[in-house]
Amino acid sequence: MTTTIIHDTFTLDRTYDASVAEVWKAWTDPALRKKWFHGPAGYVESERTIDLRPGGGEVLKGHMKDGTKTSFVSTFHFIEAEHFIVSSYDMELNGKPLSSTLATVLLEPAGKGTRLRYTEQGAYLDGNPEAAASRKGGTSWHLDNLGKLFAR
């Protein structure tokens, strides 16, 4: 069997009406992260952990309404508090590899708020030509959810 690999890189920028410290906390505090980094409506979590340190990681596993099982497992490589995180993550659907990704989060002051720049370089393993666009859309949805925490 030959796997078709599709590569893609995308960058998403957001400016939030919150300090860098507030955005960092929302990204790294497990209770706050759960409020914006989650599955769609009806998603049921079965496992969730985060160990924010180089060599640590994050796990989010569960299933969709239709029973599709998902797995997100990341490793943190480089962290500079309140400035950036470099991590990699693997995703699976129903136990089959879906993708492997390098992700960078960069936070910078922007006036009274914070600019977040998120960049992903992914290898999508399911051969779906829409996989990269779908991931970009899903990541954008997560970043919009993060922004809702700061709506004043």
C-alpha positions in Angstrom: 0.0 0.0 0.0 1.3 3.5 -0.9 0.2 6.5 1.2 -0.3 9.8 -0.6 1.2 12.6 1.4 0.1 16.1 0.9 2.2 18.9 2.4 1.0 22.4 3.2 2.0 25.4 5.3 -0.3 28.1 6.5 -0.2 31.1 8.9 -3.1 32.6 10.8 -3.0 36.0 12.4 -5.3 37.3 15.1 -5.2 40.4 17.3 -7.0 40.0 20.6 -8.2 42.7 23.0 -6.2 41.3 25.8 -2.7 41.5 27.2 0.1 39.1 26.2 -0.1 37.7 29.7 -3.9 37.0 29.3 -3.5 35.4 25.9 -0.6 33.2 27.2 -2.7 32.1 30.2 -5.6 31.2 28.0 -3.3 29.2 25.8 -1.5 27.4 28.6 -3.8 27.1 31.6 -5.7 23.7 31.3 -9.0 25.1 32.5 -9.0 28.1 30.1 -7.6 26.1 27.2 -10.5 23.6 27.5 -12.9 26.5 26.9 -11.6 27.2 23.4 -9.6 24.2 22.3 -12.2 21.5 22.0 -14.1 19.4 19.6 -17.3 20.5 17.8 -20.8 20.4 19.4 -21.5 16.8 20.6 -17.8 15.9 20.9 -17.1 13.6 23.9 -13.6 13.8 25.4 -12.1 10.5 26.7 -8.7 11.8 27.6 -7.2 15.3 28.1 -3.8 16.2 29.6 -1.2 19.0 29.2 2.3 19.2 30.4 3.7 22.6 29.3 7.5 22.2 29.2 10.0 21.2 26.6 9.6 17.5 26.2 6.1 17.6 27.7 3.0 17.5 25.6 -0.7 17.6 25.2 -3.2 14.8 24.6 -6.8 15.3 23.5 -8.8 12.2 22.6 -12.5 11.5 22.2 -15.2 10.8 19.6 -17.7 12.7 17.5 -21.4 12.3 17.5 -21.2 9.8 14.7 -18.7 7.7 16.7 -15.6 8.8 14.8 -12.7 8.5 17.2 -10.1 11.3 17.2 -6.6 11.5 18.7 -4.4 14.7 19.1 -1.0 14.0 20.7 1.6 16.8 20.8 5.1 17.4 22.0 6.4 20.7 23.1 9.9 21.5 21.8 10.7 25.1 22.6 8.8 27.5 25.0 9.5 31.1 25.9 6.9 32.1 28.4 4.5 34.8 27.1 6.3 34.9 23.7 6.3 31.6 21.8 5.7 27.8 21.7 7.1 25.4 19.1 5.4 22.0 19.1 4.6 19.1 16.9 1.5 17.0 16.9 0.1 13.9 15.3 -3.6 13.3 14.6 -5.5 10.1 14.1 -9.0 9.2 13.0 -10.3 5.8 14.1 -6.8 4.7 14.9 -5.4 5.6 11.5 -2.7 8.3 11.1 -4.2 11.5 9.6 -1.4 14.0 9.8 1.9 15.1 11.4 2.5 18.8 12.0 5.0 21.3 13.2 3.2 24.3 14.8 4.5 27.7 16.1 2.6 30.2 18.2 4.1 33.7 18.5 2.6 36.4 20.8 3.6 40.1 20.5 2.1 43.2 22.0 -0.1 45.1 19.6 -1.1 48.5 21.1 -3.2 47.6 24.1 -3.8 44.1 22.8 -1.9 41.1 21.5 -1.1 39.8 18.1 -1.0 36.0 17.8 0.7 34.5 14.8 0.1 30.8 14.3 2.0 28.8 11.7 1.6 25.2 10.7 3.6 23.0 8.4 1.7 19.8 7.9 2.1 16.4 6.2 -1.4 15.0 5.6 -1.5 11.3 5.2 -5.0 10.4 4.0 -4.5 11.6 0.4 -7.5 14.0 0.8 -6.7 17.1 -1.4 -8.9 19.1 0.9 -7.1 18.1 4.1 -4.9 21.2 4.4 -7.8 23.6 3.8 -9.9 21.7 6.3 -7.1 21.9 8.9 -6.7 25.6 8.3 -10.4 26.1 8.7 -10.5 24.1 11.9 -7.5 25.9 13.4 -9.1 29.2 12.5 -12.3 28.1 14.3 -10.2 27.4 17.5 -8.5 30.8 17.3 -11.9 32.5 16.9 -13.1 30.6 20.0 -10.0 31.9 21.8 -11.0 35.4 20.8 -14.4 34.9 22.4 -12.8 34.6 25.8 -11.6 38.2 25.4 -14.8 39.8 24.1 -15.5 42.7 26.3 
